Amino acid sequence: MMKKPFTFLISFLILFITLSSAYVFSFPSGALPSLPPSVYAGGYTLMEAQDRKILCKGGEHARLSPASTTKIMTCLVVLEHCPMNEEVSVAREAVGVEGSSAYLRVGEHLTVEELLYCLMLRSANDAAAALALHVAGSIENFAQMMNEKAESLGLSDTHFQNPHGLTAPGHYTTASDLATLTCHALENENFTKIVSTKSIVIGEGENRRTLTNHNRLLFSLRGCIGVKTGYTIDAGRCLVSACTRDGTTLVCVTLSCSGDWEAHTALYEYGFKKIKRYTLEEKEFTLPFSESDIPLTVGHDSYTLLASPEDTVEFSEVCPHFICAPIEAGEKIGYISVRINGEEIDRIDVFSKEERADSVKQGFFRKIIGFILRFFKKLF
């Protein structure tokens, strides 16, 4: 009686292995699909910074507590309203804020730059409060400035109540909004310099502080340029990072993700294999001009696009054989056809770099005859 179940189990295992093998080897050699890694997070997204192209996502519009990744907006608002060398006197209300701290003292004087390093490397909540009070006079007023900036960037699922990210009702964002915000912030050179700093010493004497960036990816991931870590019991582990390789920058966001370091590393390895930036450099060249033997100088601007490394990208000139007067400087002459896998996806204008009038006063029919003669001369 025991043989039948055992025989059935063996038969089932053989069938399972056979079917599994058939599935795997049904793909052409070397063509197994490249799937995004599994990410266990409340919300995540991987975005290309320049074109804002989404490479992979999950729960990206879920409104979640951002913890200290809030400080990305705090830093950006401060940078847009204060010079880096402006002096800040630490207000009493900023001292002793719970959570991560730079241990600021009442009346201590630091520059905006020094406080921003405390904010983004040590994730100091007292630095966030000191900057907010300096810029806006109160935490509430500064939060309003943060929300106005969010609205201007189209972050429709984001609302801030404070500059540090401690849990508060109505304080939330999404992985998608945080990625968009970070792409914008990275356009600010001072922001990028601060968040990509591994370690720095600020102040002198009793005000001397050594700050080390909490972002482990800066020390382990090739091309990483920082951005911001975050954690509260309510929010869980939050991480926003950016990475640049071969001229392409990707931004990764995970909210409420316990394995965030590993997730970001895996997402970047996936993303950089799926995307490539193609560039057509700015160029000048000449085209035959029908009114004289002097050719016309034309040109086009530089152009970049994103595509998969497996795609075939082509740039083809589509310009007339001859240019007839009159021509104005900046006038469109033709275009460059941009094709991916044979399909036109865009056109780049080719325009005149100079002005040309009729070089010879002649009648209409003589112009026609001259044009035909020059055409055949060039042709043969």
N, C-alpha and C positions, 0 to 999 in steps of 0.2 A: 504493500500500500504506500510505502514511503518513496518508491521509485518514481511514480508518476509526477508528484510535485517537483522532485529533484530534476527530472528530465525536462519538465516544463520550464523551470528556472534556467537551466543550461541553454535551452532553445531560445528563450527570451533574450539572454545575454548575448548569444551569437547574433541574433537578429538586430539587436540594438547597436552592436559594434559594426555590423555590416552597413546598416543605414547611416550611422554616424560617419563612417569612412566614405560612403558614397557622397554625402553632403560636402565634406571637406574637399575631396578631390574632384568635385564637379567644377570647381573654379580653375581657370587657366593657371599654369605655373607662374608664381610670382604676382598673381593678381587678386589675392585675397583682399577683401574690402578693408579699408582703414577706418575703423569705427572710433568715435570719441570715447575716452575713458569713462568708466562709471564714477559719478560724483555724488556722494551722499551729503546733500546740503539742503537747507531751507530754500535757497535760491542761488543760482550761479550763472555767470556768463563769461564768455571769452570774446573780446572785441578787438578789431584792428583799429589803431588809434587815429590814423589820418582820415580814412574813408568811413569809419564807424561801422565796418562790416562785421556782422555777428558770425562767428565760426562755430560756436555751439552754446547751448543754453539749457536751463531747466529751472522752472519756478522763478524765472527772472523778473516777473511783475508782482511777486508776493511781497506785501508790505511787512517789513521786519525791522527789528531794532538793530541799528548799525554799530552800537558801542562806539569805540574810539575812532572808527573810520569816519565818524562825524568830523574829525579834525581836518580832513581833506578840505571840506568847505570852510572851516574856520581859518585855515592857513591861506586859502585863496582870497577870502574876503579881506583879511588883514593886509596881504600883499597888494591888493588893489586900492587900499586906502591909506597906507603908511609907507614912507621910505624905510629901507632896511636899517639905516643908522639912527633912526629916531629913538630918543631915550624914553623909557617907560618907568614910572615910579609904581612899585607894586602896591595896590590898594589893600586895605585891611580885609575886604570881602573876598579877595582872591586867595588868602592864606588859609591853609588847612582844609581845602576842598578834598573830599574823600577820594580814594583810589590812587592811581599812579601820581607821583609828585616829584617836582624838582626841589621841594623844600624851600620855597621862596619865603623871604622875610618882609614884614611890613616896611614900606619905605625904601626897600632895596631898589637900586637903579640898574636896569639892564636895557640893552638895545632891543628893538623889534626883532632883529636877526637872531640874537641870542635866545630870546623867548620862543621864537619859531623852531629853533633847534631843540629846545626843551620840549616843545609841543609835539614834534614829529618823530624825534628819536627816542626820547624817554616816555612819550605819551603822557606828559605831565598835565593833569587836570587843573592844577593851580596856574600853570602858564596859560592855559586856555582862558581861564577866568580873568587873569591879569590883562591879557590882550583884548578881550571883549570889553572890559570896563574902560580900558584906555581908548579904544576906537569909538565906542557907542555910549559910554556913560553908565550902562546897565546891561545885565545879562539879557533881559527881555528885549531891549532895543537892538542888541547885536543879533539875537535870534531872528528878529524881524529882517535885518539886513541879509542874513543867511537865506531866509525864505524868499526874499525878493530876488536874490541871485539865482536860486533854484528855479524860480518862475521864469526868469529871463533865459535860462538854458533849456526850458521845456521839460523840466523834471516834474512831471505831473503827479507822481506817486511818492513825493518826498516832502516832509515837513519837519522842521527843527524846533526844539524848545530850549536848547542850551548849546554851548560851544564845545563841550567835552564828550558828550555821548552817554553820560549816565542815564539810566532808565528813567523815562518820564512819559506820562500819557500824552499821546499825540506826537511823539518823537519817532519817526520811522523813515525808511527809504526802501529801495529795491535794488537788487543786483544790477538790473538794467540801468537805472538812474545813476548808481554809483560809478558804473563803467563810463557812462557819458560824461559825468562830472570829472572823472579822473583824466579822460582824454583831453578835456578842455584845460584842466589844471596843468597838464604836462606841457602845454604851449607856453607857460610862464617859466622862463629860464631859472628864476630864483626858486620857484617851487621844485623844479626838477633837481637843482643843485642840492637843496636841503634834503629831500627824501631819498636821494641816492648816496648820501654821506654815511659811511659805516661808523665812524667815530670822530669826535671832535672835543677839544677842550675850550671852554668859554670862561670868561671872567678871570680875575686875579685875586690873590690873597684869600680872604675868607669867602669871597664870591666865586672862587675857582670851582668849576664842575667839569667832570669828564663824562661825556654822554656817548653811549653806545646804542646803535640802532637795534630795535627789537626784531627787525625783519630778518629772519634767518636765511631767507632766500638770497639776500645780498652777498652772503658768504659761501653759498653752495650752488647757485644756479647761474650758468653762463649767460651773460647779457642782462642780468636783472638790474633794474634801476629803482628799486625800492617800491613802495609808496606808504602803506599804513596797515598796522595790525590793530586788532580790537578784541576785547573780551569783557563780558559781564555775565553773571549767572543767568539773567533773563535772555540775553542775546546769543549766548554761546560764543564759540570762536568765529571771528570775522576777519577776513583778510582781503585787502586790495593790493595787487602788485602789478608791475609793468616790466616788460622784458623786450630788449631790442637785439635783433640779429639781422645782418645783411641789409640794413637800411629800413627794416620793417619793425614797427613797435606794436606789441600786443598788450592789452590790458585784461587782467583776470580778476574776477570778484567772486568770492564765496561768502555766504552769510549762513550762520548756524551750521558750521561744518567742522567736525572734530578732527578730521584728517586733512586740514587745509594745506599744510606744506607739501604733502604728497600729491594732493589734488592739483595744486597749481603747477608743480613740476610736470606731472603727466599731461595736463592740458596744454602747456607750452610745447612739449615735445610733439603732441598731436597737431597743434595749430601751425607751427612753423613748417611742418611737412605738407600742410594742406594749402599753403598760400605763398605767393611769390610776387614781388613788385617788379613790374617791367617799366623801363624808363626810355622815352625818346627825348634826347637832348635838344635844346634850342639850337636852331641851325639857320644859316643863310646860304642861298645858292642863286644861280642865275637862270633866266629863261629868255629865249630869243624875243627881241622886240621888233615889231614889224616896221617901225618908222625909221630905224637906223641899224647900223651894224653893231652898236653898243648894246649888249644884253641888259635886261632889267634885273635888278637885285630884289629877290623876294626872300621870305623867311617864315618860320613858325616858332611858337613858344614851346618850352619844354612840357612834357606830358608824362604822367605816370598812371598805371592802372594795376589792379590786383587781379590775379588769376591763379589757377592751380598750376603747379610745376609741370603737370602732365598736359596742359593745354598748349595749343599752337597759337602763338600771338604774332600777328603780321601788321606792319605799317606800310601802306602803299600810297605813293604820290598820285593824285588825280588833278593834273594841271593842264591848261591848253598848250598846244604846240607853239603858238605865237601869241604875243600880247600886243594889242593895238592901242594907240593913243586916243584920247588923253587918259592918263592914269594918275590918281591922287595917292600921295603917301598914306599908307595904312589901308588902302583899298583891298578887299578880298579878291584874290586871284584864282585860287583853287582850294584844295583841301588834302589832308592826309587821311586815308581810310584806315580805321583801326578795326581789325578783325580778330575774333577768337574762334578757333576751329572752323574758319571759313565764313563765319557770320559777322556782318558789320555791326559793331556795338557803339561806335562813336566816330565823329569827324573832327579833325583839327584844322582850323583855318590857316591857309597860306596867304600872306598879305604882302603888298608892295612895300619895300623899304625906302622908296623914293618917289618923287613926282616926275612925270614925263608928259610933255606936250608934243604936238606934231612937230617934227624936226624940219620938215620940208613943206612949203606952201605949194600944194598941188591939187589938181582937180580930183573929183571922185573916181573917175574911170582910171586915171593914172595911178591912184592909190591901189585900186583893185589889181591892176596889171602888175604893179610893183610887189604887192603882197604875194601874188601867184608865182612870180619869178623867184622871190626869196624862198618861198615854200619848197619849190622844186630843187633850188640850189641846196638847201639844207637836207632835203630828202635823198639826194644822190651825191 
